[in-house]
Amino acid sequence: MADAEGHPTLAEMDLGRVLAALADPLRRRIVVLLAAEPEGGERPCGSFGLPVTKATRTHHFKVLREAGLIHQTDRGNSRTNRLRRAELEQRFPGLIALIEQEGLPVEA
């Protein structure tokens, strides 16, 4: 069962939902940038330079969170994001490496 913030458990991570989340170039950009962080590295939502409104940015992070790609932590009036690298590697071995090899999407 997902936690109170909507983070699915390892067993609840569904490949179809993960791939659907990654289909959007802006969401892939977020994942690539988080993958470049040191293990456990966090970034605030506003640090990704996405060319969208705050509401749209919030939607993108929600999709990534609910798919299980990221973990969000409330920090006062903002949220930080980290890639769930270890869990993703356990559930879908090699997926993050493939995303990293692709690099930043051109359409971002």
C-alpha positions as CSV (number, residue, x, y, z in Angstrom):
1,M,0.0,0.0,0.0
2,A,1.3,3.4,-0.9
3,D,2.3,5.7,1.9
4,A,0.4,8.8,3.0
5,E,2.2,10.9,0.3
6,G,1.5,8.5,-2.5
7,H,4.8,6.7,-2.8
8,P,4.2,3.1,-3.9
9,T,5.9,0.2,-2.2
10,L,8.5,-1.8,-4.2
11,A,5.9,-4.5,-5.0
12,E,3.4,-1.8,-6.2
13,M,5.8,-0.3,-8.8
14,D,4.2,-1.2,-12.1
15,L,6.4,-1.2,-15.3
16,G,3.5,0.2,-17.4
17,R,3.0,3.1,-15.1
18,V,6.8,3.8,-14.9
19,L,7.1,3.7,-18.7
20,A,4.0,6.0,-19.0
21,A,5.6,8.5,-16.6
22,L,8.9,8.4,-18.6
23,A,7.1,8.9,-21.9
24,D,7.0,12.6,-21.2
25,P,10.3,14.4,-22.1
26,L,10.0,16.8,-19.2
27,R,9.6,14.0,-16.7
28,R,12.5,12.1,-18.3
29,R,14.5,15.3,-17.9
30,I,13.7,15.4,-14.2
31,V,14.8,11.7,-13.8
32,V,18.0,12.3,-15.7
33,L,18.9,15.3,-13.6
34,L,18.2,13.4,-10.4
35,A,20.2,10.5,-11.6
36,A,23.2,12.8,-12.0
37,E,23.0,13.7,-8.3
38,P,25.1,11.7,-5.8
39,E,23.3,8.7,-4.2
40,G,20.6,10.1,-2.0
41,G,20.9,13.6,-3.5
42,E,17.8,15.8,-3.3
43,R,16.7,18.8,-5.4
44,P,13.8,21.2,-4.8
45,C,11.0,21.2,-7.4
46,G,11.9,24.7,-8.7
47,S,15.5,23.8,-9.4
48,F,14.9,21.9,-12.6
49,G,14.2,24.9,-14.9
50,L,11.1,23.4,-16.4
51,P,9.4,25.8,-19.0
52,V,5.9,25.2,-17.5
53,T,3.6,26.7,-15.0
54,K,3.8,25.8,-11.3
55,A,0.6,23.7,-11.6
56,T,1.9,21.8,-14.5
57,R,5.3,21.2,-12.7
58,T,3.3,19.9,-9.7
59,H,1.5,17.5,-12.0
60,H,4.7,16.2,-13.5
61,F,6.2,15.5,-10.0
62,K,3.0,13.8,-8.9
63,V,3.1,11.4,-11.9
64,L,6.7,10.6,-11.1
65,R,6.0,10.1,-7.4
66,E,2.9,7.9,-8.0
67,A,4.8,5.8,-10.5
68,G,7.5,5.2,-7.9
69,L,10.4,6.9,-9.7
70,I,11.0,9.7,-7.1
71,H,10.5,10.2,-3.4
72,Q,9.4,13.6,-2.3
73,T,10.0,15.1,1.2
74,D,8.2,18.2,2.5
75,R,10.7,20.8,3.7
76,G,8.5,23.6,5.1
77,N,6.9,25.4,2.2
78,S,8.7,23.4,-0.5
79,R,9.4,19.8,-1.5
80,T,12.6,18.1,-2.3
81,N,12.9,15.2,-4.7
82,R,15.3,12.2,-4.9
83,L,15.5,9.4,-7.3
84,R,14.5,6.0,-5.9
85,R,17.6,4.5,-7.5
86,A,18.1,1.5,-5.3
87,E,14.4,0.5,-5.4
88,L,14.2,1.0,-9.1
89,E,17.3,-1.1,-9.7
90,Q,15.9,-3.8,-7.6
91,R,12.5,-3.8,-9.3
92,F,13.6,-3.0,-12.9
93,P,17.3,-3.8,-13.2
94,G,19.1,-1.6,-15.8
95,L,16.2,0.9,-16.3
96,I,18.1,3.9,-14.8
97,A,21.2,3.1,-16.7
98,L,19.2,3.2,-20.0
99,I,17.7,6.5,-19.1
100,E,21.1,7.9,-18.2
101,Q,22.5,6.7,-21.5
102,E,19.8,8.6,-23.4
103,G,20.8,11.8,-21.6
104,L,18.6,14.9,-21.5
105,P,15.6,14.8,-23.9
106,V,15.9,17.3,-26.8
107,E,12.2,18.3,-26.4
108,A,12.7,19.7,-22.9
